[in-house]
């Protein structure tokens, strides 16, 4: 029974949300003549997972300028047992005032 308790104790999920302002970023790159703006935030797990967890993220809110195209790319990068980075990127004439992402990490 104690090995079952130990095994279950190692299983856990953690979740949260982050807000981004992709258009107000200083990380601007020119890729093939097109401007790209990137906003990255680091998320730290508390406590760290015993191994690298599975992470999923999705957009829960977006506030975009109505006179331009809405272009948003989101990604989970630099995944470690201690945390990860959430990245939001817009490009060309897009103007996104705000984007919120919700994320969930679960142990294997």
VOROLUM-19344 format. One record per residue: x, y, z negated of N, C-alpha, C in turn. Coordinates in nm, 3 decimals. Example, Ala and Ser with C-alpha at 12.3 -4.5 7.8 and 13.67 -1.06 7.14 Angstrom:
% VOROLUM-19344
[r [1.319,-0.569,-0.780],[1.230,-0.450,-0.780],[1.320,-0.330,-0.780]]
[r [1.285,-0.225,-0.708],[1.367,-0.106,-0.714],[1.290,0.003,-0.787]]
***
This chain:
% VOROLUM-19344
[r [0.082,-0.120,0.000],[0.000,0.000,0.000],[0.086,0.126,0.000]]
[r [0.201,0.126,-0.069],[0.282,0.248,-0.074],[0.342,0.281,0.062]]
[r [0.374,0.180,0.146],[0.427,0.211,0.279],[0.319,0.275,0.366]]
[r [0.195,0.233,0.347],[0.083,0.295,0.419],[0.067,0.440,0.377]]
[r [0.075,0.466,0.247],[0.065,0.604,0.198],[0.179,0.690,0.252]]
[r [0.299,0.635,0.256],[0.414,0.709,0.309],[0.395,0.738,0.457]]
[r [0.347,0.638,0.531],[0.324,0.656,0.674],[0.217,0.762,0.701]]
[r [0.109,0.759,0.625],[0.002,0.858,0.643],[0.046,0.998,0.601]]
[r [0.131,1.006,0.499],[0.179,1.136,0.453],[0.263,1.205,0.560]]
[r [0.332,1.125,0.643],[0.415,1.182,0.748],[0.331,1.232,0.865]]
[r [0.207,1.188,0.875],[0.118,1.232,0.983],[0.049,1.362,0.943]]
[r [0.066,1.464,1.024],[-0.002,1.589,0.992],[-0.014,1.674,1.117]]
[r [-0.102,1.771,1.111],[-0.118,1.869,1.217],[-0.109,2.008,1.156]]
[r [-0.064,2.101,1.235],[-0.055,2.241,1.194],[-0.106,2.324,1.312]]
[r [-0.175,2.433,1.284],[-0.228,2.514,1.393],[-0.218,2.662,1.358]]
[r [-0.235,2.745,1.459],[-0.230,2.889,1.437],[-0.266,2.963,1.565]]
[r [-0.257,3.093,1.559],[-0.283,3.174,1.678],[-0.184,3.290,1.680]]
[r [-0.159,3.339,1.799],[-0.067,3.450,1.820],[-0.127,3.545,1.922]]
[r [-0.106,3.674,1.900],[-0.151,3.777,1.993],[-0.034,3.833,2.071]]
[r [-0.058,3.865,2.198],[0.046,3.916,2.288],[-0.004,4.040,2.359]]
[r [0.089,4.127,2.397],[0.062,4.242,2.482],[0.159,4.235,2.599]]
[r [0.128,4.149,2.698],[0.225,4.122,2.804],[0.268,4.244,2.885]]
[r [0.179,4.342,2.903],[0.217,4.456,2.986],[0.311,4.552,2.915]]
[r [0.313,4.549,2.783],[0.396,4.642,2.706],[0.529,4.580,2.665]]
[r [0.591,4.502,2.755],[0.714,4.433,2.722],[0.834,4.494,2.791]]
[r [0.947,4.487,2.721],[1.071,4.536,2.780],[1.138,4.427,2.864]]
[r [1.093,4.302,2.852],[1.151,4.193,2.929],[1.085,4.190,3.066]]
[r [1.139,4.272,3.156],[1.085,4.284,3.291],[1.193,4.234,3.388]]
[r [1.155,4.142,3.476],[1.249,4.092,3.576],[1.189,4.110,3.714]]
[r [1.278,4.121,3.811],[1.237,4.134,3.951],[1.267,4.001,4.019]]
[r [1.163,3.925,4.055],[1.180,3.796,4.120],[1.125,3.807,4.261]]
[r [1.214,3.800,4.359],[1.176,3.807,4.501],[1.090,3.929,4.532]]
[r [1.128,4.043,4.476],[1.056,4.167,4.503],[0.931,4.186,4.420]]
[r [0.902,4.094,4.328],[0.784,4.105,4.243],[0.822,4.118,4.097]]
[r [0.760,4.212,4.029],[0.788,4.236,3.888],[0.719,4.130,3.802]]
[r [0.791,4.078,3.703],[0.736,3.984,3.606],[0.764,4.037,3.467]]
[r [0.661,4.038,3.381],[0.676,4.081,3.241],[0.653,3.959,3.152]]
[r [0.745,3.938,3.059],[0.738,3.821,2.972],[0.737,3.862,2.826]]
[r [0.648,3.802,2.748],[0.640,3.824,2.604],[0.651,3.687,2.538]]
[r [0.751,3.669,2.451],[0.775,3.541,2.384],[0.772,3.563,2.233]]
[r [0.706,3.472,2.161],[0.703,3.475,2.015],[0.744,3.339,1.961]]
[r [0.822,3.341,1.853],[0.864,3.217,1.789],[0.765,3.178,1.679]]
[r [0.733,3.050,1.674],[0.647,2.993,1.569],[0.732,2.897,1.488]]
[r [0.731,2.912,1.356],[0.807,2.824,1.266],[0.710,2.735,1.191]]
[r [0.736,2.603,1.193],[0.653,2.510,1.117],[0.693,2.514,0.970]]
[r [0.594,2.501,0.882],[0.622,2.505,0.738],[0.546,2.393,0.668]]
[r [0.615,2.290,0.627],[0.757,2.258,0.647],[0.781,2.203,0.787]]
[r [0.908,2.187,0.826],[0.937,2.127,0.956],[0.880,1.985,0.965]]
[r [0.849,1.943,1.085],[0.804,1.806,1.108],[0.925,1.712,1.098]]
[r [0.903,1.584,1.065],[1.015,1.491,1.058],[1.076,1.461,1.196]]
[r [0.998,1.479,1.303],[1.047,1.466,1.440],[0.971,1.568,1.525]]
[r [1.008,1.579,1.650],[0.945,1.679,1.737],[0.798,1.642,1.758]]
[r [0.706,1.733,1.722],[0.563,1.704,1.735],[0.513,1.728,1.878]]
[r [0.392,1.686,1.903],[0.321,1.720,2.027],[0.254,1.855,2.003]]
[r [0.264,1.946,2.099],[0.207,2.080,2.084],[0.120,2.112,2.206]]
[r [0.005,2.170,2.179],[-0.081,2.219,2.286],[-0.120,2.363,2.254]]
[r [-0.143,2.441,2.357],[-0.183,2.581,2.338],[-0.279,2.621,2.449]]
[r [-0.366,2.715,2.416],[-0.462,2.763,2.515],[-0.502,2.907,2.489]]
[r [-0.546,2.973,2.594],[-0.590,3.113,2.585],[-0.728,3.118,2.519]]
[r [-0.741,3.202,2.417],[-0.870,3.220,2.350],[-0.928,3.359,2.374]]
[r [-0.846,3.450,2.427],[-0.891,3.589,2.447],[-0.802,3.652,2.553]]
[r [-0.860,3.730,2.640],[-0.782,3.808,2.735],[-0.854,3.940,2.760]]
[r [-0.777,4.048,2.760],[-0.829,4.181,2.790],[-0.745,4.233,2.906]]
[r [-0.804,4.238,3.026],[-0.730,4.274,3.146],[-0.794,4.395,3.215]]
[r [-0.711,4.473,3.281],[-0.756,4.586,3.361],[-0.844,4.534,3.474]]
[r [-0.961,4.595,3.491],[-1.057,4.544,3.589],[-1.024,4.583,3.734]]
[r [-0.931,4.676,3.754],[-0.900,4.720,3.890],[-0.780,4.645,3.950]]
[r [-0.722,4.550,3.875],[-0.608,4.472,3.926],[-0.638,4.323,3.909]]
[r [-0.556,4.241,3.973],[-0.570,4.096,3.958],[-0.525,4.054,3.817]]
[r [-0.592,3.955,3.762],[-0.553,3.900,3.632],[-0.466,3.778,3.658]]
[r [-0.337,3.793,3.628],[-0.242,3.684,3.647],[-0.171,3.660,3.514]]
[r [-0.192,3.542,3.457],[-0.131,3.507,3.328],[-0.077,3.365,3.336]]
[r [0.043,3.347,3.289],[0.103,3.214,3.276],[0.143,3.198,3.129]]
[r [0.104,3.087,3.068],[0.143,3.060,2.929],[0.223,2.931,2.925]]
[r [0.312,2.921,2.826],[0.397,2.803,2.815],[0.444,2.784,2.671]]
[r [0.464,2.658,2.634],[0.529,2.621,2.508],[0.670,2.581,2.546]]
[r [0.771,2.651,2.491],[0.910,2.624,2.526],[0.994,2.609,2.400]]
[r [1.113,2.557,2.417],[1.210,2.542,2.308],[1.152,2.464,2.189]]
[r [1.081,2.357,2.217],[1.013,2.279,2.113],[1.115,2.201,2.030]]
[r [1.109,2.221,1.899],[1.195,2.152,1.801],[1.109,2.105,1.686]]
[r [1.165,2.026,1.596],[1.092,1.981,1.477],[1.062,2.099,1.384]]
[r [1.140,2.206,1.394],[1.124,2.322,1.306],[1.034,2.432,1.364]]
[r [1.004,2.427,1.494],[0.920,2.529,1.554],[0.931,2.530,1.706]]
[r [0.878,2.635,1.768],[0.878,2.647,1.913],[0.855,2.792,1.951]]
[r [0.864,2.820,2.080],[0.835,2.952,2.134],[0.711,2.945,2.221]]
[r [0.624,3.044,2.205],[0.508,3.062,2.294],[0.544,3.174,2.391]]
[r [0.521,3.149,2.519],[0.556,3.248,2.621],[0.431,3.286,2.701]]
[r [0.411,3.416,2.721],[0.304,3.469,2.806],[0.371,3.556,2.911]]
[r [0.330,3.536,3.037],[0.393,3.608,3.146],[0.286,3.661,3.241]]
[r [0.304,3.785,3.287],[0.219,3.843,3.391],[0.310,3.891,3.502]]
[r [0.255,3.907,3.621],[0.339,3.947,3.731],[0.264,4.036,3.830]]
[r [0.345,4.095,3.920],[0.299,4.188,4.023],[0.218,4.302,3.963]]
[r [0.099,4.332,4.017],[0.022,4.448,3.972],[-0.070,4.416,3.855]]
[r [-0.059,4.298,3.796],[-0.146,4.263,3.682],[-0.124,4.359,3.567]]
[r [-0.230,4.388,3.496],[-0.221,4.472,3.377],[-0.310,4.410,3.270]]
[r [-0.245,4.337,3.180],[-0.315,4.267,3.072],[-0.286,4.337,2.940]]
[r [-0.388,4.396,2.882],[-0.372,4.468,2.756],[-0.344,4.373,2.640]]
[r [-0.414,4.261,2.637],[-0.397,4.167,2.527],[-0.432,4.025,2.568]]
[r [-0.359,3.930,2.512],[-0.384,3.787,2.532],[-0.361,3.718,2.398]]
[r [-0.457,3.636,2.356],[-0.439,3.556,2.234],[-0.430,3.409,2.273]]
[r [-0.339,3.338,2.207],[-0.324,3.195,2.226],[-0.348,3.126,2.093]]
[r [-0.417,3.013,2.096],[-0.430,2.926,1.980],[-0.347,2.802,2.010]]
[r [-0.276,2.753,1.909],[-0.190,2.637,1.928],[-0.214,2.532,1.820]]
[r [-0.181,2.407,1.850],[-0.188,2.300,1.751],[-0.070,2.206,1.774]]
[r [-0.004,2.171,1.664],[0.109,2.077,1.667],[0.073,1.959,1.577]]
[r [0.095,1.837,1.627],[0.066,1.716,1.548],[0.185,1.620,1.558]]
[r [0.215,1.558,1.446],[0.321,1.458,1.444],[0.280,1.337,1.526]]
[r [0.379,1.265,1.571],[0.354,1.145,1.654],[0.304,1.031,1.568]]
***
